[in-house]
Amino acid sequence: METLLKAGIGVQFVTKAIVPANFIKLFARHSNLVCAQVGLTCVDDNIRKIFEPRTANVSEKLSTLQQLVEIGVTTGARADPLVYGVMDSDKSLSDLFSAISEVGVKEIAIGYLFLRPAIRKSLERNIKNKQLLCELLKPYSEGTTLPLGMKNSQGLALPKEIREKAFERIKNTALDFGVSVHICGCKNSDITTESCHITRPAHRPQAELFT
């Protein structure tokens, strides 16, 4: 990483873990070359433990976001995958947007759970509360099969109407906290071509691998 940054090569990353102190110091010296997203779907650690048990806890993620902002790294949060009916209540969203705004983050990428066979099996295996599992999977019974990313994969998305209404509500809620919402176009190609900003244009042109 240090070799890349010293050579002027930009680094962009997404993480749900703690960014170690030595990397924070490194990024501080090259902040104009670094873009970061930290995965944070809600600020309720009890919910996080159910769906993302091996990730950093909420306070650690918020601290990481704040540190990255303070050293000048272009930083956003990433609420993906949101679980419909579990993580997207008005209160849950307001608490999330309030928390990231307080640490200086003003944009967030959003996407709902994209249900591929392996993910369904994982949910069925790991969620012990069967009522919760049933409620989670029920909306997908009328879901839409969509390509993912470069169309070399596909999965089941929530029905189009549900996603459209939900994204509109989420954007309106975020506005109250001065937070801009970017919808993941990779998982919602039927309703948007918007970028979720996992990658951004480099601050200066970089050489193409192939010409």
Protein Blocks (a to p, Z undefined) as FASTA:
>chain_A
ZZmmmnopacddddfbdcdfklmmmmmmmmmmpccddddfbfcfklmmmmmmmbccfklm
mmmmmmmmmnopacddddddddehklmcfklmmmmmmmmmmnopabdcdddddddfklmm
mmmmmmmblmlmmmmmmmmmmcccddehjlpaccddddfklmmmmmmmmmmmmmmnopac
dddfklmmmloccdehlaccdfbdcddfbZZ
